[in-house]
Amino acid sequence: MKLFKKIWKAIEDINQRMKPLEFEVIYTKEEFYEKFSTPQKFYSSPEWKRLRAKVFMRDNHICQICGDVGIIGHHINSAWYYPESALDSRNVMCACLDCHNKINKQNRERMDGND
């Protein structure tokens, strides 16, 4: 539970200090799935790479959960399940590999009903 409190604090901090980045493109679900038929196509796209770089600059390459070095552009809401916000900078934060994996594990457990 402590991890989720840290996540929400990080999200609040991000939302307080920023506005959407100027180049962001918002796709409908249909447009997103037509353009990016697999997660691999999305994560190798120029749109994602530009957004990820901007988020890393915004967050100073610091994990927004623990303060360690951030190396992952982590979607707060899954890009694949919520494609409308996949390229919204307010939905992406810099995370270290450990925090990213912990968040994803907890999300999978919640989806599986093992909360």
KENUMAR-618737 format. One record per residue (C-alpha): x, y, z; residue number from 1. Coordinates in steps of 0.05 Angstrom, whole numbers, plus 32768, in hexadecimal, padded with zeros to 4 digits. Example, Ala and Ser with C-alpha at 12.3 -4.5 7.8 and 13.67 -1.06 7.14 Angstrom:
# KENUMAR-618737
{{80F6; 7FA6; 809C}; 1}
{{8111; 7FEB; 808F}; 2}
//
This chain:
# KENUMAR-618737
{{8000; 8000; 8000}; 1}
{{803A; 802F; 800E}; 2}
{{804F; 802A; 7FC4}; 3}
{{800B; 8042; 7FAD}; 4}
{{800D; 807E; 7FDC}; 5}
{{8051; 8090; 7FBF}; 6}
{{8035; 8088; 7F79}; 7}
{{7FFB; 80B7; 7F87}; 8}
{{8029; 80EA; 7FA6}; 9}
{{8055; 80E7; 7F68}; 10}
{{8018; 80EF; 7F3B}; 11}
{{7FFF; 812B; 7F63}; 12}
{{8045; 814B; 7F5F}; 13}
{{8049; 8140; 7F14}; 14}
{{8003; 815E; 7F09}; 15}
{{8012; 819B; 7F33}; 16}
{{8052; 81AE; 7F0F}; 17}
{{8041; 81A1; 7EC7}; 18}
{{8013; 81AA; 7E8D}; 19}
{{800D; 817B; 7E51}; 20}
{{8049; 817F; 7E24}; 21}
{{803D; 81A5; 7DE4}; 22}
{{8048; 816D; 7DB1}; 23}
{{801A; 8139; 7DD1}; 24}
{{7FEB; 8114; 7DA3}; 25}
{{7FAC; 80F6; 7DBF}; 26}
{{7F90; 80BA; 7D99}; 27}
{{7F4C; 809A; 7DA0}; 28}
{{7F4F; 8050; 7DB2}; 29}
{{7F41; 803D; 7D6A}; 30}
{{7F77; 806B; 7D4E}; 31}
{{7FA9; 8053; 7D82}; 32}
{{7F9F; 8009; 7D74}; 33}
{{7F9F; 8015; 7D29}; 34}
{{7FE1; 803C; 7D2C}; 35}
{{8002; 8011; 7D62}; 36}
{{7FEB; 7FCA; 7D58}; 37}
{{801A; 7FAF; 7D8E}; 38}
{{803A; 7FCC; 7DCC}; 39}
{{807E; 7FC4; 7DAB}; 40}
{{8068; 7FF2; 7D72}; 41}
{{8051; 8026; 7DA3}; 42}
{{8090; 8024; 7DCE}; 43}
{{80BD; 8029; 7D91}; 44}
{{8096; 8063; 7D72}; 45}
{{80B2; 80A9; 7D6B}; 46}
{{8076; 80C4; 7D92}; 47}
{{8086; 809A; 7DCF}; 48}
{{80D1; 80A8; 7DCB}; 49}
{{80C5; 80F3; 7DC9}; 50}
{{8095; 80F2; 7E03}; 51}
{{80C2; 80C5; 7E2C}; 52}
{{80FD; 80F4; 7E21}; 53}
{{80D4; 8130; 7E36}; 54}
{{80BA; 810C; 7E75}; 55}
{{8101; 80F8; 7E87}; 56}
{{8116; 8141; 7E81}; 57}
{{80DA; 8158; 7EA9}; 58}
{{80E8; 8125; 7EE1}; 59}
{{8134; 812F; 7EDE}; 60}
{{813E; 80E4; 7ED3}; 61}
{{8128; 80D9; 7F1B}; 62}
{{80F7; 80A2; 7F2E}; 63}
{{80B9; 80C6; 7F46}; 64}
{{80AA; 808F; 7F78}; 65}
{{80EC; 8083; 7F9E}; 66}
{{811B; 80BA; 7F85}; 67}
{{814E; 808A; 7F66}; 68}
{{8166; 8090; 7F1E}; 69}
{{812B; 8089; 7EEF}; 70}
{{8135; 8060; 7EB0}; 71}
{{80ED; 804E; 7E9D}; 72}
{{80B5; 807A; 7E81}; 73}
{{807D; 805B; 7EAA}; 74}
{{8034; 8063; 7E96}; 75}
{{8009; 8070; 7ED2}; 76}
{{7FCD; 8056; 7EAC}; 77}
{{7FE2; 801E; 7E7C}; 78}
{{7FED; 8037; 7E36}; 79}
{{7FCF; 7FF8; 7E19}; 80}
{{7F8F; 7FFA; 7E43}; 81}
{{7F87; 8046; 7E43}; 82}
{{7FA2; 805B; 7DFF}; 83}
{{7F81; 809F; 7E02}; 84}
{{7FB5; 80B4; 7E36}; 85}
{{7FF0; 808C; 7E1B}; 86}
{{8012; 80CC; 7E01}; 87}
{{7FFB; 80FB; 7E38}; 88}
{{8037; 8111; 7E61}; 89}
{{800B; 8114; 7EA0}; 90}
{{8003; 80C8; 7E9A}; 91}
{{804E; 80BA; 7E96}; 92}
{{8083; 80BF; 7ECC}; 93}
{{80CB; 80AD; 7ED3}; 94}
{{80D6; 806E; 7EFC}; 95}
{{810F; 8041; 7F0F}; 96}
{{810B; 7FF9; 7EF9}; 97}
{{80FC; 7FE0; 7F3F}; 98}
{{80C1; 800E; 7F4A}; 99}
{{80A7; 8002; 7F04}; 100}
{{80A8; 7FB7; 7F0F}; 101}
{{8087; 7FBD; 7F54}; 102}
{{804F; 7FE9; 7F38}; 103}
{{8043; 7FBA; 7EFE}; 104}
{{8042; 7F7E; 7F2C}; 105}
{{800F; 7F9F; 7F5A}; 106}
{{7FE5; 7FB3; 7F1E}; 107}
{{7FE5; 7F6C; 7F03}; 108}
{{7FD2; 7F50; 7F47}; 109}
{{7F98; 7F82; 7F4C}; 110}
{{7F80; 7F6F; 7F06}; 111}
{{7F84; 7F25; 7F18}; 112}
{{7F5D; 7F32; 7F58}; 113}
{{7F96; 7F21; 7F87}; 114}
{{7F93; 7F64; 7FAB}; 115}
//
